[in-house]
């Protein structure tokens, strides 16, 4: 071992902490106040959120990124024009003619590209072969709708890759249309003037409608104009766009602009928020930042003090979005894990200590993100699959750090960094499917049980994965390297055994608590629901490992292989049952990639296969022979 340099862990930790803190502030607005616009509160899918969150989750769902390159790809030397999600959404809402030309839709399936008659990735077409605009896809909308109608008659688990791509792009187009019709009709050319004309037309239009219905002479010009406007606003309403108009009373319901415009024909007053958004849109379309910022400031001022709480919540969530704690923790986990692995090859102790310091930093950032989400949601840490991935990673990091504190051999550090990184990658991919803070079903909307049953079961998941990860380290180090000596092997086996005991306890307690919750929610303790069966299988598998170990039926290698198969069991209970789309617990992201789950299971079986090979084929045992 080389000499320990005590200043290295501290310096590198401070550098990465400074990197994380320096990435939090949003870049200042140069012209239009997009940062302030993103802090306006709206309601969509049952949740109050800032426009910034609506923009990020929508663009992530449509493009699978939170930023947009507005220029089609023109070659490797191309200088991209990157804009934020909020600027994209503002353009889509207030100047859709421009947004419709941007390559925002990600389309990967070659058969779907052919169906939609989209250009390929050739240089002549100036395309990257993945991203396309609304205008490029518009000529094939009718054909796509017919194909989607056919696909919707097929169970999701039975769809081919092409059929799944059809359903996905159709949903993305519908979301895009919802957003485009949020503040004004998508075909509006001068919405501020059109809104004023509609308000002036209402008396004559209503009179013409009544006269026509009574079969009396009527003003045909007013009648036709009013019917045209009514149809446009009805289309806005039917699309179920975000609710952007606050109620008169904070306890009331937010409204859609489309519904408000329809109700105006019944004599209801058009709220000032509709006019305020029209003023912003007019200034934005005319490229007048001063007028846009002034209208935005006036509207924000009008929300105080009645909606100060909503404004504060929106501003807090925007800060969380800008902070991106889980991305920051993910990057630091990667660096720490690499340092810890290098330590195994008899390099400096400084590497191990630096890895531990960095994991501690990443854990603090991870914890800040977890707690911040809890405060924003007003709920315990686990409410859906996304948050379960965040929590499982968090719990695994704690267990890894405890192991590292006891054994000081780099194994706990690799466990912490590895599982922390993997679970945050899983969470990132789950975020592509929609809002990660989405409300749960009403029957499950109970904070007490979310704080007991769900947290206990998820802790059991985390513990079982830690045991499985330790077992992976045992086999991979032993088979491919000469670093697994006898003492390290025994140490790993003791770690696995202790963690399996811990996992058995929490899995059992969490399953029992789930039965009590089910009895209160559904009137039965146990119903053999797929999710319930999965939780029970985890308990039984961990109990079986302990039984085999206590009975002397498995030794060190057998314990390791059984722990790895625990990864298969846990992954199925965590993700697999949700993909079935059946049962009372299928409330998560049921469209998660079945392919990745299958590959994970195959990888675990492959490692178990290595674990069954004789000692003479293991590099570590060859070195010790």
WORA-V515118 format. One record per backbone hydrogen bond with DSSP energy under -1.0 kcal/mol. NH is the residue of the N-H (numbers start at 1). CO is the residue of the C=O. Records with the same first field share a line. If there is no record, write none. Layout:
BEGIN
NH: CO ; CO
END
This chain:
BEGIN
8: 5
11: 7
12: 8
13: 9
14: 10
15: 11
16: 12
17: 13
18: 14
19: 15
20: 16
21: 17
22: 18
24: 21
34: 32
37: 33
38: 34
40: 37
42: 49
43: 243
44: 47
47: 44
49: 42
51: 40
52: 38
54: 50
55: 51
56: 52
57: 53
58: 54
59: 55
60: 56
61: 57
62: 58
63: 59
68: 83
70: 81
78: 75
83: 68
88: 84
89: 85
90: 86
91: 87
92: 88
93: 89
94: 90
95: 91
98: 95
99: 95
100: 96
101: 98
102: 99
104: 102
105: 132
106: 62
107: 130
113: 109
114: 110
115: 111
116: 112
117: 114
118: 113
127: 122
132: 105
135: 100
137: 133
138: 134
140: 137
141: 138
144: 140
145: 141
146: 142
147: 143
148: 144
149: 145
150: 146
151: 147
152: 148
153: 150
154: 151
158: 155
159: 156
164: 160
165: 161
166: 162
167: 163
168: 164
169: 165
170: 166
171: 167
172: 168
173: 169
174: 170
175: 171
176: 172
177: 173
178: 174
179: 175
180: 176
181: 177
182: 179
188: 185
194: 190
195: 191
196: 192
197: 193
198: 194
199: 195
200: 196
201: 197
202: 198
205: 201
206: 202
207: 203
208: 204
209: 205
210: 206
211: 207
212: 208
213: 209
214: 210
215: 212
216: 211
223: 219
224: 220
225: 221
226: 222
227: 223
228: 224
229: 225
230: 226
231: 227
232: 228
233: 229
234: 230
235: 231
236: 232
237: 233
238: 234
239: 235
240: 237
243: 43
245: 255
252: 249
255: 245
260: 256
261: 257
262: 258
263: 259
264: 260
265: 262
266: 263
267: 264
268: 263
276: 272
277: 273
278: 274
279: 275
280: 276
281: 277
282: 278
283: 279
284: 280
285: 281
286: 282
287: 284
288: 283
292: 288
293: 289
294: 290
295: 291
296: 292
297: 293
298: 294
299: 295
300: 296
301: 297
302: 298
304: 301
307: 303
308: 305
311: 307
312: 308
313: 309
314: 310
315: 311
316: 312
317: 313
318: 314
319: 315
320: 316
321: 317
322: 318
323: 319
324: 320
328: 324
329: 325
330: 326
331: 327
332: 328
333: 329
334: 330
335: 331
336: 332
337: 333
338: 334
339: 335
340: 336
341: 337
342: 338
343: 339
345: 342
351: 348
353: 349
354: 350
355: 351
356: 352
357: 353
358: 354
359: 355
360: 356
361: 357
362: 358
363: 359
364: 360
365: 361
366: 362
367: 363
368: 364
369: 365
370: 366
371: 367
372: 368
373: 369
374: 370
375: 371
376: 372
377: 373
378: 374
379: 374
388: 384
389: 385
390: 386
391: 387
392: 388
393: 389
394: 390
395: 391
396: 392
397: 393
398: 394
399: 395
400: 396
401: 397
402: 398
403: 399
404: 400
405: 401
406: 402
407: 403
408: 404
414: 410
415: 411
416: 412
417: 413
418: 414
419: 415
420: 416
421: 417
422: 418
423: 419
424: 420
425: 421
426: 422
427: 423
428: 424
429: 425
430: 426
431: 427
433: 430
434: 431
438: 435
444: 441
445: 442
446: 444
450: 446
451: 447
454: 449
456: 452
457: 453
458: 454
459: 455
460: 456
461: 457
462: 458
463: 459
464: 460
465: 461
466: 462
467: 463
468: 464
469: 465
470: 466
471: 467
472: 468
473: 469
474: 470
475: 471
476: 472
477: 473
478: 474
479: 475
480: 476
481: 477
485: 483
489: 485
490: 486
491: 487
492: 488
493: 489
494: 490
495: 491
496: 492
497: 493
498: 494
499: 495
500: 496
501: 497
502: 498
503: 499
504: 500
505: 501
506: 502
507: 503
508: 504
509: 505
510: 506
511: 507
512: 508
513: 509
514: 510
515: 511
516: 512
517: 513
518: 514
519: 515
520: 516
521: 517
522: 518
533: 529
534: 530
535: 531
536: 532
537: 533
538: 534
539: 535
540: 536
541: 537
542: 538
543: 539
544: 540
545: 541
546: 542
547: 543
548: 544
549: 545
550: 546
551: 547
552: 549
553: 548
554: 548
559: 555
560: 556
561: 557
562: 558
563: 559
564: 560
565: 561
566: 562
567: 564
569: 565
570: 566
571: 567
572: 568
573: 569
574: 570
575: 571
576: 571
577: 572
579: 575
586: 583
587: 585
590: 588
592: 589
597: 593
598: 594
599: 595
600: 596
601: 597
602: 598
603: 599
604: 600
605: 601
606: 602
607: 603
608: 604
609: 605
610: 606
611: 607
612: 608
613: 610
617: 614
618: 615
619: 479
620: 478
622: 618
623: 619
624: 620
END
